[in-house]
């Protein structure tokens, strides 16, 4: 059964919320170490995606990064 775009978007949102909740529960010093690694890995992943995938990935990253501030 093929996966449709809405299903994938829902999964990304759920993963984003789960990751944000996990990161926000970590001690502050660990959070500060985690974000630079997250940013480095997102750059590596983004370069491997087609343009449409990169745009969707950027939206998810931007949304997740908002939890940091």
N, CA, C and O atoms as CSV, one atom per row, in Angstrom:
chain,resi,resn,atom,element,x,y,z
A,1,UNK,N,N,0.842,-1.178,0.000
A,1,UNK,CA,C,0.000,0.000,0.000
A,1,UNK,C,C,0.889,1.245,0.000
A,1,UNK,O,O,1.699,1.409,0.912
A,2,UNK,N,N,0.763,2.117,-0.987
A,2,UNK,CA,C,1.601,3.314,-1.036
A,2,UNK,C,C,1.227,4.304,0.073
A,2,UNK,O,O,0.072,4.410,0.483
A,3,UNK,N,N,2.225,5.004,0.526
A,3,UNK,CA,C,2.024,6.012,1.561
A,3,UNK,C,C,1.737,7.345,0.894
A,3,UNK,O,O,2.464,7.769,-0.005
A,4,UNK,N,N,0.671,8.007,1.339
A,4,UNK,CA,C,0.352,9.298,0.736
A,4,UNK,C,C,1.022,10.438,1.503
A,4,UNK,O,O,1.547,10.250,2.601
A,5,UNK,N,N,0.990,11.609,0.899
A,5,UNK,CA,C,1.672,12.777,1.454
A,5,UNK,C,C,1.127,13.162,2.829
A,5,UNK,O,O,1.901,13.520,3.716
A,6,UNK,N,N,-0.179,13.095,3.019
A,6,UNK,CA,C,-0.765,13.462,4.309
A,6,UNK,C,C,-0.290,12.530,5.418
A,6,UNK,O,O,-0.042,12.972,6.540
A,7,UNK,N,N,-0.166,11.260,5.110
A,7,UNK,CA,C,0.329,10.308,6.102
A,7,UNK,C,C,1.759,10.646,6.490
A,7,UNK,O,O,2.102,10.649,7.672
A,8,UNK,N,N,2.592,10.930,5.502
A,8,UNK,CA,C,3.980,11.290,5.786
A,8,UNK,C,C,4.075,12.586,6.581
A,8,UNK,O,O,4.887,12.687,7.501
A,9,UNK,N,N,3.261,13.572,6.240
A,9,UNK,CA,C,3.265,14.830,6.983
A,9,UNK,C,C,2.858,14.596,8.433
A,9,UNK,O,O,3.453,15.168,9.346
A,10,UNK,N,N,1.861,13.770,8.644
A,10,UNK,CA,C,1.431,13.446,10.004
A,10,UNK,C,C,2.527,12.755,10.793
A,10,UNK,O,O,2.719,13.038,11.975
A,11,UNK,N,N,3.242,11.855,10.145
A,11,UNK,CA,C,4.338,11.164,10.820
A,11,UNK,C,C,5.470,12.123,11.167
A,11,UNK,O,O,6.056,12.025,12.246
A,12,UNK,N,N,5.779,13.042,10.269
A,12,UNK,CA,C,6.831,14.027,10.544
A,12,UNK,C,C,6.429,14.914,11.717
A,12,UNK,O,O,7.250,15.201,12.589
A,13,UNK,N,N,5.181,15.344,11.742
A,13,UNK,CA,C,4.713,16.180,12.851
A,13,UNK,C,C,4.785,15.413,14.165
A,13,UNK,O,O,5.219,15.960,15.179
A,14,UNK,N,N,4.365,14.163,14.155
A,14,UNK,CA,C,4.418,13.352,15.375
A,14,UNK,C,C,5.858,13.155,15.842
A,14,UNK,O,O,6.139,13.265,17.035
A,15,UNK,N,N,6.758,12.870,14.930
A,15,UNK,CA,C,8.166,12.708,15.290
A,15,UNK,C,C,8.764,14.002,15.807
A,15,UNK,O,O,9.542,13.999,16.761
A,16,UNK,N,N,8.398,15.109,15.174
A,16,UNK,CA,C,8.891,16.413,15.613
A,16,UNK,C,C,8.445,16.702,17.041
A,16,UNK,O,O,9.247,17.138,17.866
A,17,UNK,N,N,7.184,16.462,17.332
A,17,UNK,CA,C,6.668,16.704,18.685
A,17,UNK,C,C,7.345,15.796,19.707
A,17,UNK,O,O,7.684,16.236,20.806
A,18,UNK,N,N,7.538,14.551,19.349
A,18,UNK,CA,C,8.205,13.605,20.249
A,18,UNK,C,C,9.636,14.039,20.517
A,18,UNK,O,O,10.081,14.035,21.664
A,19,UNK,N,N,10.350,14.407,19.485
A,19,UNK,CA,C,11.735,14.836,19.643
A,19,UNK,C,C,11.826,16.128,20.448
A,19,UNK,O,O,12.704,16.270,21.299
A,20,UNK,N,N,10.927,17.063,20.184
A,20,UNK,CA,C,10.926,18.320,20.937
A,20,UNK,C,C,10.653,18.062,22.414
A,20,UNK,O,O,11.286,18.669,23.278
A,21,UNK,N,N,9.721,17.174,22.705
A,21,UNK,CA,C,9.424,16.845,24.099
A,21,UNK,C,C,10.628,16.187,24.767
A,21,UNK,O,O,10.958,16.495,25.912
A,22,UNK,N,N,11.270,15.294,24.054
A,22,UNK,CA,C,12.453,14.631,24.598
A,22,UNK,C,C,13.570,15.632,24.861
A,22,UNK,O,O,14.171,15.628,25.935
A,23,UNK,N,N,13.845,16.483,23.893
A,23,UNK,CA,C,14.918,17.463,24.056
A,23,UNK,C,C,14.623,18.449,25.179
A,23,UNK,O,O,15.527,18.833,25.921
A,24,UNK,N,N,13.377,18.856,25.309
A,24,UNK,CA,C,13.046,19.835,26.347
A,24,UNK,C,C,13.123,19.236,27.746
A,24,UNK,O,O,13.208,19.973,28.728
A,25,UNK,N,N,13.095,17.916,27.849
A,25,UNK,CA,C,13.180,17.282,29.167
A,25,UNK,C,C,14.626,17.038,29.606
A,25,UNK,O,O,14.871,16.662,30.752
A,26,UNK,N,N,15.570,17.248,28.709
A,26,UNK,CA,C,16.979,17.050,29.045
A,26,UNK,C,C,17.507,18.227,29.858
A,26,UNK,O,O,16.983,19.336,29.753
A,27,UNK,N,N,18.534,17.999,30.661
A,27,UNK,CA,C,19.161,19.119,31.372
A,27,UNK,C,C,19.682,20.160,30.378
A,27,UNK,O,O,20.033,19.832,29.244
A,28,UNK,N,N,19.725,21.398,30.816
A,28,UNK,CA,C,20.090,22.520,29.941
A,28,UNK,C,C,21.456,22.339,29.279
A,28,UNK,O,O,21.610,22.653,28.099
A,29,UNK,N,N,22.446,21.840,30.015
A,29,UNK,CA,C,23.781,21.683,29.424
A,29,UNK,C,C,23.788,20.651,28.301
A,29,UNK,O,O,24.518,20.805,27.321
A,30,UNK,N,N,22.990,19.612,28.436
A,30,UNK,CA,C,22.909,18.604,27.377
A,30,UNK,C,C,22.153,19.170,26.178
A,30,UNK,O,O,22.511,18.895,25.033
A,31,UNK,N,N,21.111,19.958,26.434
A,31,UNK,CA,C,20.395,20.601,25.331
A,31,UNK,C,C,21.343,21.466,24.517
A,31,UNK,O,O,21.278,21.472,23.287
A,32,UNK,N,N,22.215,22.190,25.186
A,32,UNK,CA,C,23.151,23.072,24.486
A,32,UNK,C,C,24.147,22.287,23.640
A,32,UNK,O,O,24.623,22.795,22.625
A,33,UNK,N,N,24.466,21.077,24.034
A,33,UNK,CA,C,25.365,20.232,23.246
A,33,UNK,C,C,24.626,19.572,22.085
A,33,UNK,O,O,25.214,19.311,21.035
A,34,UNK,N,N,23.340,19.305,22.278
A,34,UNK,CA,C,22.556,18.570,21.293
A,34,UNK,C,C,22.260,19.387,20.045
A,34,UNK,O,O,22.323,18.859,18.935
A,35,UNK,N,N,21.937,20.669,20.208
A,35,UNK,CA,C,21.522,21.473,19.059
A,35,UNK,C,C,22.595,21.625,17.988
A,35,UNK,O,O,22.263,21.517,16.808
A,36,UNK,N,N,23.857,21.868,18.321
A,36,UNK,CA,C,24.864,21.942,17.247
A,36,UNK,C,C,24.976,20.631,16.457
A,36,UNK,O,O,25.156,20.647,15.239
A,37,UNK,N,N,24.870,19.516,17.151
A,37,UNK,CA,C,24.906,18.222,16.467
A,37,UNK,C,C,23.689,18.071,15.564
A,37,UNK,O,O,23.802,17.617,14.425
A,38,UNK,N,N,22.537,18.451,16.077
A,38,UNK,CA,C,21.305,18.410,15.287
A,38,UNK,C,C,21.467,19.235,14.010
A,38,UNK,O,O,21.120,18.772,12.924
A,39,UNK,N,N,21.987,20.441,14.137
A,39,UNK,CA,C,22.156,21.311,12.973
A,39,UNK,C,C,23.145,20.727,11.967
A,39,UNK,O,O,22.932,20.828,10.758
A,40,UNK,N,N,24.209,20.124,12.452
A,40,UNK,CA,C,25.195,19.517,11.555
A,40,UNK,C,C,24.579,18.340,10.798
A,40,UNK,O,O,24.786,18.193,9.593
A,41,UNK,N,N,23.824,17.510,11.507
A,41,UNK,CA,C,23.212,16.351,10.870
A,41,UNK,C,C,22.112,16.749,9.890
A,41,UNK,O,O,21.928,16.095,8.863
A,42,UNK,N,N,21.384,17.814,10.201
A,42,UNK,CA,C,20.346,18.249,9.258
A,42,UNK,C,C,20.963,18.704,7.943
A,42,UNK,O,O,20.391,18.474,6.877
A,43,UNK,N,N,22.123,19.347,8.008
A,43,UNK,CA,C,22.791,19.768,6.774
A,43,UNK,C,C,23.208,18.556,5.945
A,43,UNK,O,O,23.078,18.567,4.721
A,44,UNK,N,N,23.705,17.521,6.602
A,44,UNK,CA,C,24.099,16.309,5.883
A,44,UNK,C,C,22.893,15.638,5.229
A,44,UNK,O,O,22.972,15.187,4.087
A,45,UNK,N,N,21.778,15.576,5.957
A,45,UNK,CA,C,20.579,14.929,5.420
A,45,UNK,C,C,19.964,15.754,4.295
A,45,UNK,O,O,19.554,15.206,3.272
A,46,UNK,N,N,19.900,17.056,4.482
A,46,UNK,CA,C,19.251,17.931,3.512
A,46,UNK,C,C,19.914,17.811,2.142
A,46,UNK,O,O,19.230,17.826,1.118
A,47,UNK,N,N,21.217,17.693,2.118
A,47,UNK,CA,C,21.950,17.599,0.854
A,47,UNK,C,C,21.614,16.335,0.064
A,47,UNK,O,O,21.879,16.271,-1.136
A,48,UNK,N,N,21.041,15.341,0.716
A,48,UNK,CA,C,20.723,14.075,0.061
A,48,UNK,C,C,19.294,14.022,-0.474
A,48,UNK,O,O,18.909,13.038,-1.105
A,49,UNK,N,N,18.502,15.070,-0.230
A,49,UNK,CA,C,17.088,15.058,-0.600
A,49,UNK,C,C,16.834,15.773,-1.923
A,49,UNK,O,O,17.561,16.695,-2.290
A,50,UNK,N,N,15.788,15.335,-2.638
A,50,UNK,CA,C,15.377,16.081,-3.828
A,50,UNK,C,C,14.769,17.422,-3.392
A,50,UNK,O,O,14.460,17.591,-2.213
A,51,UNK,N,N,14.592,18.370,-4.308
A,51,UNK,CA,C,14.098,19.704,-3.926
A,51,UNK,C,C,12.804,19.696,-3.102
A,51,UNK,O,O,12.708,20.417,-2.109
A,52,UNK,N,N,11.821,18.904,-3.492
A,52,UNK,CA,C,10.558,18.869,-2.742
A,52,UNK,C,C,10.774,18.291,-1.344
A,52,UNK,O,O,10.206,18.781,-0.368
A,53,UNK,N,N,11.582,17.269,-1.257
A,53,UNK,CA,C,11.885,16.678,0.046
A,53,UNK,C,C,12.669,17.634,0.926
A,53,UNK,O,O,12.447,17.695,2.135
A,54,UNK,N,N,13.585,18.380,0.323
A,54,UNK,CA,C,14.377,19.349,1.085
A,54,UNK,C,C,13.491,20.459,1.633
A,54,UNK,O,O,13.695,20.914,2.758
A,55,UNK,N,N,12.513,20.899,0.853
A,55,UNK,CA,C,11.601,21.950,1.320
A,55,UNK,C,C,10.775,21.461,2.505
A,55,UNK,O,O,10.610,22.185,3.487
A,56,UNK,N,N,10.261,20.247,2.419
A,56,UNK,CA,C,9.485,19.682,3.528
A,56,UNK,C,C,10.377,19.474,4.751
A,56,UNK,O,O,9.967,19.738,5.881
A,57,UNK,N,N,11.577,19.006,4.519
A,57,UNK,CA,C,12.529,18.794,5.610
A,57,UNK,C,C,12.857,20.119,6.293
A,57,UNK,O,O,12.928,20.186,7.520
A,58,UNK,N,N,13.057,21.174,5.500
A,58,UNK,CA,C,13.345,22.500,6.059
A,58,UNK,C,C,12.208,22.997,6.940
A,58,UNK,O,O,12.451,23.587,7.993
A,59,UNK,N,N,10.966,22.764,6.517
A,59,UNK,CA,C,9.826,23.189,7.336
A,59,UNK,C,C,9.815,22.450,8.665
A,59,UNK,O,O,9.558,23.056,9.706
A,60,UNK,N,N,10.090,21.150,8.646
A,60,UNK,CA,C,10.113,20.375,9.889
A,60,UNK,C,C,11.247,20.836,10.797
A,60,UNK,O,O,11.063,20.956,12.008
A,61,UNK,N,N,12.409,21.092,10.225
A,61,UNK,CA,C,13.560,21.554,11.012
A,61,UNK,C,C,13.274,22.924,11.624
A,61,UNK,O,O,13.583,23.162,12.791
A,62,UNK,N,N,12.686,23.821,10.839
A,62,UNK,CA,C,12.352,25.153,11.346
A,62,UNK,C,C,11.369,25.055,12.501
A,62,UNK,O,O,11.505,25.748,13.509
A,63,UNK,N,N,10.391,24.200,12.345
A,63,UNK,CA,C,9.394,24.028,13.399
A,63,UNK,C,C,10.021,23.451,14.662
A,63,UNK,O,O,9.713,23.893,15.769
A,64,UNK,N,N,10.885,22.482,14.498
A,64,UNK,CA,C,11.547,21.879,15.654
A,64,UNK,C,C,12.499,22.864,16.314
A,64,UNK,O,O,12.593,22.910,17.540
A,65,UNK,N,N,13.194,23.639,15.525
A,65,UNK,CA,C,14.129,24.624,16.061
A,65,UNK,C,C,13.404,25.684,16.891
A,65,UNK,O,O,13.987,26.258,17.811
A,66,UNK,N,N,12.148,25.944,16.573
A,66,UNK,CA,C,11.369,26.924,17.340
A,66,UNK,C,C,11.235,26.501,18.801
A,66,UNK,O,O,11.105,27.355,19.678
A,67,UNK,N,N,11.264,25.214,19.071
A,67,UNK,CA,C,11.185,24.727,20.450
A,67,UNK,C,C,12.436,25.100,21.244
A,67,UNK,O,O,12.402,25.164,22.473
A,68,UNK,N,N,13.511,25.338,20.550
A,68,UNK,CA,C,14.784,25.642,21.202
A,68,UNK,C,C,14.750,27.001,21.879
A,68,UNK,O,O,15.405,27.199,22.903
A,69,UNK,N,N,14.005,27.926,21.328
A,69,UNK,CA,C,13.987,29.290,21.856
A,69,UNK,C,C,12.853,29.525,22.785
A,69,UNK,O,O,12.705,30.628,23.311
